[in-house]
């Protein structure tokens, strides 16, 4: 992520202030400019939401009250910091926030956050004391699980009691993991210290982003304000590239630690920086080093990222000997290949004894598109549809496949245009998705390219976290009766379209050109060609396989202020006849027979049953013996460890590509079994055209 330099006008103004008026007055003026930035941003966001959001709702007293509740919940979801008196103090403004935002006043956000930090400091100080107290784990008491069943604490005594149980609960969990008491206490001291340090380093743009996103979330869960830093991250996710050194970083005990070196990056080419090394200082070109120990990871990343071809200096504490070394690295373009489309061919006989056939697996992690590259006319701009097409051609060049699996698990969506183009690779010309705009007008988006690249048996795998563009593609395959949908009961249920609009500034000339971030706003709702919205309900699987995630409260229907399901007219489309009730009955029966007999699926069902039991618990016991008894009802620990090691050894036999795309496990093997059955059914029915 880039640090955002001031505009030329602002920089010149700042220099004059330093030379003529002195540092103190400069700081005052800078604060005024910063405040003006916030004011302009807030007013622009409010105007854009009122004008462009699909709901057409005004920002009024109702929204004001929702905003207050949302922002407080965002700061203190477990009701562990604010007192009831704090909430009453906030509520004096509960119908005023809309009026304040209209004139660019966002002081409530900063006042509430500052009070939160004060309460956090108080609670962390108290928690640090409680960690070293001798807790009695034989006392019959419990902790309330769901904050919905709690009111905010009335006074310090009630808050202290709440935290006594919280610390006792955290300690007990570590002890139950066979952590020695001294080590458990050390871990909790670090956890609470890091929690305070991280939140204390929240920067002003992040606070503004939290507040304005809380506002947009009052309209729907997918509209949000993106600060300039978040906007840069969003562009990276869509373009699958960034300018930097090519190192994945993580935060650990106040240090920025190298988690992984990205192949092909500057660090990889240099060869000196290794996974496990700690970055303790960063400097630009030949500038002064900035100490980054105890610095928030997102801020460290912004120091390290930068313009392609520029130099960054890293002061590194080596993992192997704790020696301090300084590396100069030239930033370069990093391709995020781990997030792009990948494909491989599986010989079914190697995975499923007695089976024959070649199955191509295509993993699509997201529907990415480099819009800026496309606008520039770059010949090889990143695009999901282009990459899927390449994989399909690779399959053909390798002798072809008998069936294809498209894996959309955990694919949260992306560009609408990519979902349309990818759909066109598997169906001939015709409607793909219908989009309803704010004025109610319906527009049909079609695949206009004649023919399909692949016309054989097709299976699409989804789960509860397959959303948006993934659901458009899955809906096309289902409505055209082009292939099978396998996975969780249904997909996420996100049936809305967002547009990213820059929060442009035309009000203050001295701020002109400054980046005020962007608004990701829901402007349309999309519908399948059969007329159903995917909103709230998602796309249901033809064959459901047991999974833990399918039983979690995941999906649009569990989100506050989500839009409702509705329908529109059917867009006339062809039925390809590759799925029918008769085919599905046959495939379901065969799959159910295998799943019921499979040891791993039985264990999955046991995990689901335990999860559902715990999910419905209102309280958790703080008695060690009770908790251990609950754990003993699980499978024997040693047996679990043996099975875990066995699975790890089996996975090691697979290549890295196997793991990335379609690792060998019981769930994926059942998908392969269903796909083989499906290929054979179609072959026998002579419906597959070559």
N, C-alpha and C positions, 0 to 999 in steps of 0.2 A: 504494500500500500504506500502511496506517495504522501509525503508531507505536503500540505497545500501552502505554497508560498503566497505572500500577499500580492495583490495586483500592483502594476507599476505606479498607478496613481496613489494608492495607499502607501506604498513604500516611499515614494518621494515626499508625501505629506509627513510620514513618520520621521524621515531624516531631518526635515526642516524643524519639526518640533523639538527634536533632540538638540539641535544646534542652537536654536533661538530661545527656547522656553525652558529647557532643562528636563531631566529625567522624570521628576515627579509629575509635571504637567503632561508629559508624553503618556505616562501610565494612565492618567485620568482620561485623556483623549482617546487612548486605545480602548479603554473600558466603554466609553460612549459609543465608539464605532462598533464594538462587539455587541453592545446592547441594541444598537440600531439594526445590526444584522439579524438578531433574534426577532426583533419587532417586525421587520420586513418579511422574514421567513414565515412567521406565524400568520400575518395578514394574507400573504399570498396563498399559503396552504388552505386557510379557511375559504378564501374566494374560489379556489380551484375545486375543493370538495363540494361546495354548494352548487357550483356550476356544472361539474362533469360527472359526479357520482351517479351511478345508474338508478339509485333509489329516489333521487330528486328531493331528499329530505333537507330541511333547513338546519343550521346549527342554532339550536334554541335552548330553553331551560331544561328540557328533557335530556338533550345531549349533554348539557352541562353537568347534570347530576350523574349520568352514566360515566362521564369522563372522570369525575372525582372518584367514584367507586373503583373504576378500572385502575387509575394511577396509584391509589392507595394499595389495592390488591397486588399490583405489580411490584411495589416496594416491599410489602409485608404480607405475602400470601399465606403464611402459617400463623399470623397474628402473634408473633414473638417479639415485636419491638415497640409498636405504637400502643399507647394507653387509650382507654375510652375517652379521656379528656382531650387527647390529641385529635381524635376523630371529630369530637364535638367542635373543636377549634377550627378544623378544616371545613366543617359543614356550614360554617357561617358564610362561606363563598359558594355553596353548592349550586345556586342558580345564577351566579355572577360570572362563572368562567367563560361562558359563551360571549358575554359582553366584553370581557377583558381581552379575549383572543381577537375579537373584531377590531380592536384598536392596537393590537400587537403586544399586549401585556401578558407575559408568560412568567411573571414573578411567582405565581403559585407553585410552579414546577420546581423552582430552585429553593423556595422556602420549605416545601414538603421534603425535598431531597436532603436539605441541610438538617432538618429535624430528624429524618431517618438516620443520617450518619451519626448524629448525637446519640440517639437511642442505641444504634449498633455498637458504638464505643462503650456505652454503659453496660450493655449485655455481654459483650465480649470480655470486658474486664471482670465481670462477675463470673462468667463461664470459666475463665482461666483459674479462678479460685476454686470453683466447684470440681474441676478436674482432679485436684489433689486431695479432695475430701474422701474419707473412707465410707463408701456407699454400702449399704446393707442390701444385698441382693436376695434376702430371704423374706423381706417385708412384702406382704400381700398388697401390692398397688399396681396401677397400670397407667398408661399414657394414652390420651385421646389421639386417634390416627388422623381424622379428617378435620381440618380447620373450620369447615362449615358447621361443625357441632360446637364451636367455641365462640364466645364473645371476646372482644378486646379486653385485656386485663384492666380492672378498675383502679388498682393501686400497685405500689412497688412490691408489697408482700405477695399479692397474687402473681405478679410477673416473676418474682424470685422463685416461687414454688413451681411455676411452669418451666423455668429454666433448670431447676434442680432435677426435675424428671427428664428433661431433654438431654442433659449431660449424662445422667445415669443411663438413659437409653442408648446414647452413642457409645458409652464405655462398655455396656453389656454386649452390644453387637460385636465389638472388637474382641471381647473375651470369648464369646461364643465361636469366633473364628480361630480360637486357640492362640490369640495374641497375649503375651505376658502382660500383666497389669502395668508394669513400668513402661513397656513399649507402647501400650494402648494410650497411656496418659501422654506420652511424648507425641504420638500421632495426633491426638486431639488438640494439644497445645498448638501444634503447627497448623491444623485445620482452621481453628478459630482465628489465629494470627493472620493467616493468608486470606481468610474471608474479609477481615477488616481492612487489610492492606489493599486488596483488589477493589473493594467498593470505594475506598477513600481516594483511589486514583481515577474514578470516573470523571471524565472531562466534560466541559460544558456542552459541546456538540452532542455528546451521548445522552446527556440529561434532556436536552431539547428534543432529540430523536425519540426518547422514551415517551415524553409528554405528548408530542404531536402524533405519534403512532397510537397512543392510547385514545386520542381523539378520533383518528380514522377508524380504529377498531370498533368504535361505537356504531359505525355504519355497516361494517362487515369485517370478518377476520383477516382478509387478505389485502386490504388497503393499508398502506403504511407510508410514513415519511422516512426517507433515507438521507442521512447526513452525507457530506461529500466522501467521507471514508467508507461508509457502508455502500454508497453508490459505486465506488471503485471496486469493492469486493464483488458486487453484483455483476459488474461488467466482466470481471475476471471469470466468474462462474459461467457466463454466457459465451465468452470468447475462448475459454480454456487456455488462456495464456496470460503471462504477466512478465514484467521486467524486474529482475531481482537476481539473487545468487543461486537459487535452486536448492533450498534446504527447508524441510518441514520442521517446525519448531514447536516445543511444548513448554509449559511453565511448571516448575518443580521446586518447591521450597524457596521461592523467591528468585530462582535462577531461570534464565532462558536456556533451555537444553535442546541440542540438535537431536531430533527424533529420527530423521531420515535424510539422506542426500538424494536429491532428485536426479536421475540419470540424464546426462546431456546438459546439465546446468553449469554455471560458472564454478561452483564449489566442487562438482564432480570432475571437471576438467583440471582444476588446480590440484586436487587430490589430498590436500593437507587437513581440511576440516572433516571430522569424523562424527558419526552418530555417537551420542553420549557426551560430546564436548559441551562446555558451558560458555555462552557468550556473555562477557561481563562488561564490555564497553564497545561503543560504535562511534565512528567518526566519518565525516564526508570528505572525500579527496584527501587533502593534507590538513584538514581542520582539526579542532580540538576534540578529544574523546569525550563522549557522554557516558557516565556510569549508568548501566542499565540493570544492575542488581536491585532486586525488589521493585522493578518497574513492571507495570502491567504489560502483558504479552502483546496486546494489540498495538501499543505504542512502540514497543521494540521493533515490531514488524514494519511499522511505518518508517522508522529510521533506516532499516536495512533495505527496503524496497526503494527503487529510484529509477531514473531515466536510463534507458539502455545505453551502454557505452561509458557511463560514468563509474567512478571508483568509490567503493566503500571499504573502510578499514574495520576489521573486527579484532577486538582484544579477547583472546580465547583462553579459558582454563581447561587444559587437556584432561580427559578422563583417565588416561593411563597413568599419569604421574603428577597431576595437579600443577604442571608447569604452565606459566603464562606466556603465550606467544601472540604475535600480531600478524594478521594476514591482510594483504591488499587484494581485493577481488574486483574485477570489472563486471558490472551488471550486464546481463544479456537476456534475451527473450527466453522464457521458460515455457515449454509446452506441457500442459497438465494432462499427459497421456493417460493417467490412471482414471480420469473421469470421462474418457471418450468411448465411443462404440467399439466393442471388440467381438470377434467371432471365432469359433473353432468347430471342427467336425469331430463328433464322437462316434467311434465304431461301437455299436451297441453290444456286440459280443464280448467286448473287453470290460463292460460294466454290468451287463445283465446276461448271466450264463444261459446259453441256449437260444438267445435272440440274434437276429441278423438285421442289418440295415445301417445306413449312415444318416446321422441326425446332425444338422447344423444348429449350433446354439449362437444366438446373437444377444449380447448384453447391451442394453441401452440405459445408462445411468441417469441421463437427463436429455431433454430436447433443447440442446444448445444451438446457438447461431451467432456468429460474429457479425452483427448488424453494421458496425462501422467498416469492417473489412469488405462486406458486400457493397456498401455505398461507395467505397473507394474504387471498387472494381478489381479487388485482389483476386487473382486467379484461383488461389487455393485457400480461400477463407473457410474457417471451421463451420461445419454444418452437420447436424445429425443425419439428415437425409442423404447427403453425399457420402458419409461414412458407412451408412447401412448399405447403400448401393455398392460401394467398393467391396464390402464383405460378401454380398450376394454374388458378385462377379468372381471373387476369390473362390467361393464354394464351387461355382461352375467350372472354373479353371482347374480345380483339384479333383475333377471327375464327377461332380454333382452330389446331391444329397437326396435322401428319400423323404425327408421331412425337416421342418424347421421349428425351433422353439425361440420365441422372442421373450426375453426375461425383462420385465418392467418392475420387479420388486424394488421398493424404496425409491422409485423414480417419481420425484415430486412435480414433474412437468417441465415447463419452459416455454419456448416460442410456439405460438399457434401455427405459424406458417410451416414449421418443421413437422408438426403432427400431421398436417394435411399432406405434405410431400412424402413422408414416410408411408402413410396409408396408401398413397398412389403407387407405391412399389409392389403392393400385394393385391390391389383391385384395379379393374379397368376404369375408364372414365366414369364419373358420376359424383353425386353430392357426398361430402365427407362430414361436414358439420354445419349447423345452422346457428347464426348469431343474432340475438335480439338486442337492439340498441336502446338507449335511454328513452327515445320517443316511441318505442314499441315496434319500430320497423324491423322486419326479419330479413336477414341476408343469408343466402346459401353459398357456402364456400365449397367448391368442387375440385376434384382432381381432373386436370385438363389434359394430362399427358396420356395418349392412347396406349393401351396395353399395360401389362404388369411385368415386372422383372422376374417374379417368382409366383407360380400358380399351383404349387403342390400343397400337401398337407401342412397345416400351420397351427401351432399351439402358442397361446399367449399366457404368460404367467404373471399374476398380479398379487398384491397384498393390500392391507389396509392403508399403506403409505404410498400406494400408486395413485397419483393425483393429476388433475388438470389435463395437460396434453396427453398423458398416459391413458386417461379415461376416454379421450376423444378417439385415440387409436383403437383401444379395446372395444369401444362402442361400435366403430366401423366394422371391425372383424365380426362382431356378434350380429349386427343388424343385416349385414350382407350374407350372413350364414357362410362366412369365408373360412372360419376355423374355430377352435375350442378356446374357451377362457378357463384357466385352472388357477386355483389358489385359495385365498381367504373368501369368506362368504360374499364380500363385495369390496369394491375399491373405496378410496377416501371420500368421494362425494363432493369434490370441488368443481362446480360447474360454472365458474365465472371467469371473465377475461380481464386482466389488468393491463393498463398502459403506463409506462414510465415517462413522466413528464418533468422536465427541469423546472425547478422553482426559480424562474427568471426574475430579475430585479430591474425594474425601470423607474423606481421611485426616488432613489438617492444617487445622484451623479457620481459622488465620490466613492460609492460602493460598486459602480457599474463594472461588470465583468467578473465580479467575485462569485465563486461557486457557492450557491446556497443549497446544494443537494437536489433531491428529486422527490416527487410524489408518485408512489406506485398506487394507482387508483383503479378500483373496479368500475369499468365503464360499460361492459356488456355481459350478457349471460349466454352460454352456449347450450345447444341441444343436439341430441343425436338425430340421425336421419329418420328414425322411427317416431320422432316428435317428443320423446322423453328428455327432460333435463337430467344431467348426471348430478345436479345439485342435491346434496343431502343423502341421496340414496346410492349414488355411485353406479357402477356396472357390476352386476351380479355374475359370479362364476358359474360356468356350466357344471364343473366338478369341483367340489370343495374338499380340501385336504386339511386335517386337523393341525392347528398351529396356535401357539400361545398368543401371538400378536392379534389374532382374530378375535380374542376375547377381552382385549384391552379397550379402554374408552378412547379409541382413536378414530378420527373421521370427522367430517363436517357436522354431522348430527350432534356431536358432543361439544361443539364450539359455541360460545355466546354470540348472539347477534348474527348468526349465520342466516343467509337467505333461504327461503322455503323452496321445496320441490314444486315444479309446475310443468306444464306441457305446452307444446305448440303443434302446428300442423305437421303431417308427415311429408318428408321430401321424397318424391318418387325415386325408388332405387331398386336395383336388381337383386334377386335372391340367387346366390350361387349354388345353393343346395348341398353344400359340403358338411352341413350339420342338420340333423333332424331329431325329433323325439326318439325315434327308433335307435339311431346311432348312439345318442346320449345314454339311453337305458342300458344298452349293451356295454358301453364303456364304464358307466357308473358301477354296474354289478361286478365287473371284473376288478375294478379298483378297490371297491369296498371289501371284497373277499381278501385281497392282498393286505390292505391296511389293517383289517381286524386281526389277521394272523401275524402281523409284523411286531416284533418285540420293541423296536424303537418307537413306533407309533403308539403302542400301549403306554410306554413311558411318557410320551408327549401328552397323552390324555390324562395321565396321573398328575403331571405338572399343571395342566389346565385346571383340573379339579381342585388342586391345592391353591392355585392362584385365585380361583373364584371364591374359595372359602375365606382366604385372607382378605380379598378385596371387599368382602361384605362385613369384615370385622370393624367394629366401632372403636375398640381399644386393643392395645397390645400389653401383655403382662410384663412387668419389670422384675419378676421372680426368675432367677437363673434356672432353678430346677424345672420349673414349668416350661420355660423356653427350650431347655435341652430335651425334655420329654417330647415336645412338639417336633424337634429336629430328629429325634430317634425314630419317629414314625416314618421318616424318609428312608430311602434305601441305605443300606450299610455303607459307611463312608469309604472304607477300604475298597469295597467292590466298585463304588463310583469312581474312585481314583484309578483303578485298574482299567475300567472301561474308557476313561478319559485318555489315558496314555495309549491305549490300543487305537483309539480314533486318531490321535495325533500322529502315531506311526503310520497309519493308513494314509493320512493326508500327506505325509512326507513323500510317499511313493508317487503322489500326483505331481505333475510339473507345476511351476508357478502359474502358468497360463490356466491350468485346470482350476486352481484355487480362485483366480481372479474372475473366471467366467462362470464355471458351473462345477463347483467342487463335488467330490463324491460323498454323498451322505444319503440316508434313507429317504429323505423328502425329495431330493433331486432324482434319485433312482426311480421313485414312483412316478414322477413326471415323465421320465424316459419310458417307463412301462406303458403309461397311458398313451404316449405319443406313438409307440410301436403298435399298440392295439389299434389306434386310430388309423395309422398308415395301412394296416392290414384290412381293416373294415372298408376303407375307401377303395383299396385295390380290388377287393372282392366285389364291390359294387360297381367297379369300372367307372368311377366318377372322376378319377384323377386324369387330367389332360396333360400330356407332355408336349 
